[in-house]
Amino acid sequence: MTLEFSSQIIFVGALLALLSIFASVVSRKLGAPILLVFLVLGMLAGEDGPGGIHFNDVGLAFVLGNLALAIILLDGGLGTRREAFRVSLKPALSLATVGVIGTAAITGLAVHWILGLPWPESFLVGAIVGSTDAAAVFGLLGSAGIHLKERTSATLEVESGTNDPMAIFLTVILVQLLSKGGALNFSALVTFFIQQMGLGMVLGLAGGFCFRWLLLRLELPSSLYPLAVLAAGLSVFGLTSLINGSGFLAVYVFGVIIGNSSLPFSKDIHRFHDGIAWLSQIGMFLMLGLLITPSHMTPVIAPAIAIALVLIFIARPLSVALSLLPFHFPVREQLFISWCGLRGAVPIILALYPSLAGLESTDLVFELVFVVVLVSLILQGWSIAAVARSLRILVPEQNNDPAHFQVVLPSEQGKTLHLYQVISGCKANGMAINRLPAGEGTQTIGIVRDGVFQSAAQKATLEPEDHVMILASEPISAIGALFAPLETLESQQQAQTSFFGEFVISPQATLGDLAEIYGVRVAAQDRQETIGHYLSRHFHNRPVVGDRLSMGHLRFVVRKLDASGISAVGLKLSPPPDQQ
């Protein structure tokens, strides 16, 4: 390779990445799925496009694709909140196992019926497209500025990190079956599954806890903490894969442990990995776009679209309904989770397995999967925000804490130093520093004014451009709201009032009392039941903020939760039936 050629590769790669970043701004305004933009740019740069780049190195694409997926899953684990597991662990695991198997089976039947492929090859296509790309879903929802109910968001969040190993497992098994030309031993299959998942879970947990212990005791330059987490996560991924475990599960679990730990420069760690995950997605989809030759896909477009429609409208919904049957999910949330079966990078990477194994019909499988992913990105990706609104599973944003600088102190007490800026249009402006509300474990340290530190003991009055230093061991969004612009707080308040209702009632209020005050009918045996217990019972003792229930002309909405359950209930009134 000459110096000139290597310089050309660097220039073209950097230029494509830059174009993808700029194109993402346009895609947000149009509501287009950003991953589709990356794929299309890759195809335009390919041999059939104006770029004319010829790229067909399947082995290199597979290695780089797996590396990118590991980085993306690590970032997904870092962003998965501990609370998400409380709400959604069991349903998410059911979706990641039963759901993937069901989707693969039904899609495999459709492939056999539509294309007439042999059963093993048909189920191979089904297994390859069996997993979802919920990371793409949250990217679309985030750009749309909407917030899902916790039950739905947490389930999709955990499913996205745990369903890839099952799809990979099914794909590997079917590729081995086709390459060996015979049946697989069932006991060997079970052993392989336990080995994959067991080693992935154990090494992910062990690696996460050991590295957390080490990171708390090391003194590194601030810029090296994010790199250390990246290197450690990829080491866990590589080691687990070397001993035939699921490296993808291991790196996700590793990320969950690190992401929910109080570590030095944790904000820097999250920001760095958000950026590197985006770079990985851009590079991976550009590369996969280069790998495909659109002119060769014409014969498979019609059957592939038919398979995609079966996957979207039949296979995914039936599998979701079966997976969530024991967990009593509301129908609206099941429908949305079904629509969030967005296909992305994983199926395209898995479609390279048959080629690496030297199987026949590898081009057909890859082209089928590619078209299925395109249809999913266009149909589901473009409409996902609108579907969320139409199904009414959104809740207004309740975090009033403005963006500010944070430093996690390296101690066992989990203290964080917060630095807020005072602006002219906020409640804190003109307030005495000693009048700032302080909860348990919270301490106001002082202010920085014109580059000079002033202790809180000086009782200064806060002015615009002051930076207030607060030391806390818990989230302090209530204090942070004092530093948010008033118009933002008013807008959020209006949205919350519209959603939760004009009144807030205690969860200890009985149905009998509410019946007498508001004139609704309640059965005699239910009059002593509290509204908090009534709501919890209706939602099978797993309510989330935003759950709502009507009683006559009253609508009760779960407003707040704490460790003991529902702590506040919103009440919305509509005219009684005789006044409507």
PASE-727619 format. One record per residue (C-alpha): z negated, y negated, x negated. Coordinates in steps of 0.2 Angstrom, whole numbers, plus 5000, padded with zeros to 4 digits. Layout:
N
ZYX
...
//
This chain:
580
500050005000
500549834993
499549684993
500749595004
500749735017
498849745017
498849555019
500049575034
498849705042
497349585040
498349435047
499049535062
497349615066
496349455065
497749355075
497649495089
495749485090
495849295091
497149295105
496049425114
494549305113
495549155119
496349265133
494549315139
494249135144
495849145155
495349315162
493649245168
494449105178
495749225186
494349355189
495349485179
494549625170
494449575152
494749755145
496349755154
496849595145
496449685128
497449835133
498949735138
498949635122
498949795112
500449855122
501349695119
501049705101
501649885101
503349965097
503949925115
503349745115
503849595106
502649635092
503549795087
502149875078
502350055076
500650145077
500450335080
498950385069
497950485082
496650535069
496250365063
496250305082
494950445086
493850395071
493850215074
493650235093
492150345091
491350215079
491750075092
490950185106
489350215096
489150025093
489449985111
488250125117
486950055104
487149885112
486949955129
485350045124
484649885117
485049795133
484249925144
482549865151
481149985151
480849945170
482650015174
482050185170
480550165183
481750135197
483250235192
483050375179
483150525191
484650455201
485550395186
485350565177
485950645193
487550535193
487750575174
487750765176
488150815194
489150665197
490250685182
490450875185
490950835204
492150705199
492950815186
493150955198
493850865212
495050765201
495550925193
496051005210
497050845213
497950865196
498351045200
499051005217
500050855212
500750915195
500651095197
499751115179
498751265175
496951265181
496151235163
497351095159
497051015177
495151025175
495350955157
496150795164
494750785177
493450805163
494250665153
494150545167
492450595173
491350465165
491250285170
491250125160
489850025168
489749905153
491449835159
490649825176
489249715170
490349615160
491349575176
489749545186
489049435173
490649325171
490549305191
488749245190
488049365203
486549475202
486349655210
484849725218
483749815205
484049985212
485849975210
485949875194
484649995185
485550145191
487250085185
486450025169
485650195164
487150295171
488250205159
487250255144
487050435149
488650495157
489750495142
488950645134
489250755149
491050705150
491250735131
490350905133
491550965147
493050905137
492550995122
492251155131
493951145140
494851105124
494051255116
494551365131
496351315130
496451325111
495651505111
496651565126
495251655134
493651645143
492051565136
490451655135
489251585148
487651605138
488551525123
489051385135
487251355141
486651365123
487851235117
487451115131
485551125128
485951095109
486950945112
485850865125
484150915117
484650865099
485350705106
483750665115
482550715101
483450635087
483650475097
481850465101
481250515084
482450395075
481950255087
480150265085
480150295066
481350155063
480250035074
478750085064
479750045048
480449885054
478749815058
478149845040
479649785031
479849605026
481749575026
482749415026
483049365044
484949395043
484649585038
483649635053
485149655065
486149745051
484749855048
484649905066
486549935066
486550045051
485050145057
485850175074
487450235067
486550345055
485650425069
487350445078
488150525063
486650635059
486550705076
488450735077
488350825060
487150955067
488150975083
487050865094
487650725106
487750575094
488150465109
486550505118
485550495102
486250315098
485950255116
484150325116
483850245099
484450075106
483250095121
481750115110
482249975098
482749855112
481049875121
480049845106
479249685100
480149665084
480349515072
481949415076
482249525092
483349385099
484449375084
484549565085
485249565103
486449415099
487149505084
487449665093
488149585109
489449505097
489849665087
489949765103
491249635110
492149645093
492149835095
492849835113
494249715108
494749815092
494649975102
495749925117
496949835106
497149995095
497350105111
498649985118
499549995101
499450185103
500350205119
502250185121
502650125139
504450175139
503850355138
502750345153
503950315167
504050505173
502150515175
501750345183
501950405201
500850565199
499650475189
499350335202
499150465215
497850555204
496950385201
496850355220
496150525223
494850485209
494350315216
494350355235
493850535236
493150615220
491950475215
491250435232
490950615236
490150645219
489050495221
488550545239
488050715233
487150655217
486150525227
485750635242
483950675237
483550495233
483950415250
484950265243
485550145256
487350175262
487950005256
487250035238
488050205238
489750125242
489549995228
489050125215
490550225221
491750075218
490950045201
491650205194
492750095183
493650195169
493850115152
493850165134
492950335135
494350425144
495650365133
494650415117
494350585125
496250605129
496450615110
495450775109
496950895115
498050815102
496850835088
496651025093
498551045092
498651095111
500351085121
500650945133
499550825124
500750675127
500650715146
498750715146
498650555136
499950465147
499150525163
497450465158
498050295152
498950265168
497350315178
496250195167
497550055170
497450085189
495550085189
495449925179
496749835190
496149895207
494249915204
494049785190
494849645199
493949675216
492149725210
491349555213
492149535230
491549705235
489749665229
489749515240
490549595255
489249745254
487849615253
486849695239
486649535229
485049445226
484849265221
484349225203
482449215201
482349175183
481948995181
481649005162
482948895153
483748945137
482648915122
482148965105
481049115103
480249205088
479349375090
477849365078
477649525067
476049585073
475349725084
474849605098
476649565103
476549375102
478049265104
478249085099
479248985112
480048825108
480648715123
481548555123
481048415135
482448335144
482448185155
482748275171
481348405171
479648415178
478848425161
479448245156
477948125157
476648265158
475248265147
475348415135
473548475139
474048485158
475348615155
474848775165
474148905153
473949085159
473049225151
473649255133
474649095133
474248945122
475048775119
475148745101
475848565100
477448465100
478848415087
479348235089
480548155078
480348295065
478448275065
477248405071
475848345083
474448465088
474048495107
472348425103
473048245102
473448255121
475148175119
476248135134
477848235134
479448135131
481348175131
481948265115
480148325112
480048515107
478548605114
477848755105
476948885116
476249055110
476249195123
476049375124
476949395141
478549315149
478149135154
479549095165
478348995177
478048875162
479848875157
480348815174
479548655170
480848625156
482348665167
483448525175
482848485192
484548505200
484548685194
482848725201
483348645218
484948745219
483948905215
482648865228
483948835241
484749005237
483149095238
482649015254
484349055262
484149235256
482249275258
481849165272
480849005275
479149095276
478149205264
476949325272
475649435264
476049625263
474349655271
474849575288
474849705301
476349735313
475249705327
474749535321
476649495318
477049555336
475849445344
476349285334
478249305335
478449405351
479249565345
478849735352
477949865341
477450035346
475550055349
475350185335
476150065323
475149905326
473849935313
475149975299
475449835286
477149765284
477049805265
476749995269
478049985283
479349925271
478850045257
478950195269
480650145276
481350135258
480450305253
479150215243
480350145230
480749965237
481549835226
481749645228
483049605241
482749765252
482749695270
482349765287
482549695304
481249705319
481949615334
482349445330
481349455313
482049505297
480849555283
481449545265
480549615250
480149455239
479049505225
478449675217
476949705205
476149865198
475349905215
476949885225
477549745237
476649585233
477549465244
478749475259
480049345265
480249315283
481849255291
481949205310
483349205322
483249155340
482449285352
483649385362
483349285378
483849125369
485449185360
//
